[in-house]
């Protein structure tokens, strides 16, 4: 898995604080953006995060390039509706000499499971190439490709959605691949806005687990800062 932060709103914490402060200021946003002290920015952010007035968090966004992940992961990722996505197309990108795929560690740990898994991937690759050789369009030949097929995707989320994403997907109960993705994304964004993302992550990082009887039962490891 490769995750890269392509772009983010410059000085996201100041941008968010400016949007929040504008509601109560007699001057314009441009002046606030330029003149607010760092202490004032932190004070405004503290009020925002404590009060739950998160609409202002939507004024800062982050764009990520995500490679080397499975379609299993992206099927989950695109469920986060307040985000933008562009994914490698299986209609236009044709695979030759097999296709790249992701193998779960649980399958790698068993020689029998690995053999069965690889056999299925090889069979799918052969049928896929046979269909292309019959002049079946790639958009139809792809129907035989499994969820394990490797893919690439670009996604953009605002800070409010990112915090929600981290709550849902950094949790130990999240599927392992998207849990790894969310942890890597959090590692990338935290240095850009350390105050906002201070307690970002699974709910147990900043409170109690909401999973009830389905809780993992383990305390989430605190990030050492």
C-alpha positions in Angstrom: 0.0 0.0 0.0 1.3 3.5 -0.9 -0.5 6.6 0.4 0.6 10.1 -0.5 -0.8 13.4 0.6 -1.0 15.2 -2.8 -2.4 18.5 -1.6 -4.1 20.2 1.3 -5.5 23.6 2.1 -2.6 25.9 3.0 -2.5 26.6 6.8 -5.7 24.7 7.4 -6.1 25.6 11.0 -5.9 29.3 10.3 -8.4 28.9 7.4 -10.9 27.1 9.7 -10.4 29.6 12.5 -11.0 32.5 10.0 -14.3 31.0 8.8 -15.4 30.5 12.4 -14.4 34.0 13.6 -16.1 35.7 10.7 -19.5 34.9 12.2 -18.8 37.3 15.0 -16.3 39.8 13.6 -17.0 43.2 12.2 -14.2 42.8 9.6 -13.9 40.6 6.6 -12.4 37.1 6.3 -9.3 38.3 4.4 -8.4 40.7 7.2 -9.0 38.0 9.9 -6.9 35.5 8.0 -4.0 37.9 8.0 -4.2 39.5 11.4 -5.3 36.8 13.8 -2.5 35.8 16.2 -1.6 32.2 16.6 -2.9 32.3 20.2 -6.3 33.5 18.8 -6.3 30.8 16.2 -5.8 28.2 18.8 -8.5 29.7 21.1 -11.0 29.7 18.3 -10.2 26.1 17.3 -10.5 25.1 21.0 -14.0 26.5 21.1 -14.9 24.8 17.8 -13.7 21.4 18.8 -15.3 21.6 22.3 -18.7 22.9 21.1 -19.1 20.5 18.1 -19.7 23.4 15.7 -18.0 21.4 12.9 -19.4 23.1 9.8 -16.3 25.4 9.8 -14.1 22.3 9.5 -15.4 21.8 6.0 -13.4 24.8 4.7 -10.2 22.8 4.7 -9.6 19.7 2.6 -7.0 17.1 1.8 -6.3 15.1 -1.3 -4.6 11.7 -1.2 -3.2 9.3 -3.8 -3.8 5.7 -2.8 -2.1 2.9 -4.7 -1.6 -0.8 -4.1 -5.0 -1.5 -2.5 -7.7 -3.9 -3.3 -11.2 -3.3 -4.7 -12.4 -4.7 -1.3 -10.9 -1.5 0.3 -12.2 0.9 -2.3 -15.8 -0.5 -2.1 -15.7 0.5 1.6 -13.9 3.8 1.0 -16.5 5.1 -1.5 -19.2 4.6 1.1 -18.0 7.8 2.7 -20.3 10.1 0.8 -18.9 13.5 1.7 -15.8 12.9 -0.3 -14.6 13.0 -4.0 -13.1 10.0 -5.7 -11.4 9.1 -9.0 -10.4 5.5 -9.5 -8.4 3.6 -12.0 -10.9 2.4 -14.6 -11.2 -1.3 -15.5 -13.1 -0.2 -18.6 -10.1 1.5 -20.1 -7.1 -0.1 -18.4 -6.5 -3.6 -19.7 -4.4 -6.1 -17.8 -1.9 -8.2 -19.7 0.1 -11.2 -18.5 -2.1 -11.5 -15.4 -3.4 -8.8 -13.1 -2.0 -7.4 -9.8 -3.9 -8.5 -6.7 -3.8 -8.2 -2.9 -3.4 -11.3 -0.7 -4.6 -11.1 2.9 -2.0 -12.2 5.5 -4.4 -14.9 6.8 -4.2 -16.6 3.4 -0.5 -16.2 3.2 -0.1 -17.9 6.5 -1.6 -21.1 5.2 0.1 -23.0 2.4 -3.2 -24.7 1.5 -5.1 -21.5 1.4 -2.4 -19.7 -0.6 -2.4 -22.5 -3.2 -6.2 -22.3 -3.5 -6.2 -18.5 -3.7 -3.4 -18.3 -6.3 -5.1 -21.0 -8.4 -8.3 -18.9 -8.5 -6.3 -15.8 -9.4 -4.5 -17.6 -12.2 -7.8 -19.0 -13.5 -9.5 -15.5 -13.5 -6.5 -14.1 -15.3 -6.7 -16.8 -18.0 -10.4 -16.3 -18.6 -10.0 -12.5 -18.6 -7.3 -12.7 -21.3 -9.3 -15.2 -23.3 -12.3 -12.9 -23.3 -10.2 -10.0 -24.5 -8.8 -12.3 -27.2 -12.4 -12.9 -28.3 -12.8 -9.1 -28.7 -15.0 -8.9 -25.7 -14.8 -5.3 -24.5 -12.7 -4.7 -21.4 -15.7 -3.3 -19.6 -17.3 -6.8 -19.9 -14.2 -8.9 -19.5 -13.6 -7.3 -16.2 -16.7 -9.1 -14.8 -14.4 -12.0 -14.0 -11.9 -10.0 -12.0 -12.2 -10.6 -8.2 -12.4 -8.1 -5.4 -8.7 -8.8 -4.7 -7.7 -7.0 -7.9 -5.3 -4.2 -7.1 -6.4 -0.7 -7.8 -5.5 3.0 -7.5 -7.7 5.9 -6.3 -7.5 9.6 -5.6 -9.7 10.9 -2.8 -10.4 14.3 -1.4 -12.1 14.9 2.0 -12.7 17.9 4.1 -11.5 17.9 7.7 -15.0 17.2 9.1 -15.3 14.1 6.9 -11.7 13.1 7.7 -12.4 13.1 11.4 -15.5 10.9 10.9 -13.5 8.6 8.6 -10.8 8.2 11.3 -13.5 7.4 13.9 -15.0 4.7 11.7 -11.9 3.2 10.2 -9.1 3.6 12.7 -11.2 1.4 15.0 -9.8 -2.1 15.7 -13.1 -3.5 14.4 -12.6 -2.0 11.0 -11.5 -4.3 8.2 -7.7 -4.6 8.3 -6.9 -3.0 4.9 -8.9 0.1 5.3 -7.8 0.3 9.0 -4.2 0.5 7.7 -5.2 3.1 5.2 -6.8 5.3 7.8 -3.8 5.1 10.1 -1.5 6.1 7.3 -3.8 9.0 6.3 -3.9 10.2 9.9 -0.1 10.1 10.1 0.1 12.3 7.0 -2.5 14.9 8.1 -1.6 15.3 11.8 1.6 17.4 11.2 -0.3 19.8 9.0 -3.0 20.6 11.7 -1.8 19.2 15.0 -4.4 20.9 17.1 -7.4 19.7 15.1 -6.1 16.2 14.7 -4.7 15.9 18.2 -7.3 13.4 19.3 -8.4 12.1 15.9 -8.9 8.4 15.5 -11.1 5.7 16.9 -13.7 6.9 19.5 -11.8 5.3 22.3 -8.9 7.6 21.7 -10.9 10.5 23.1 -13.8 8.8 24.9 -15.5 5.5 25.3 -16.1 2.8 22.8 -19.6 3.0 21.3 -19.6 -0.6 20.0 -21.3 -2.0 23.1 -21.2 -5.8 23.1 -19.3 -5.7 19.8 -16.3 -3.8 21.3 -12.9 -5.3 20.8 -12.2 -4.9 24.5 -8.7 -3.6 24.0 -7.6 0.0 24.9 -6.6 1.9 21.8 -2.8 2.7 21.9 -2.3 6.4 22.6 -0.2 8.3 20.1 3.0 9.6 21.7 3.5 13.2 20.7 
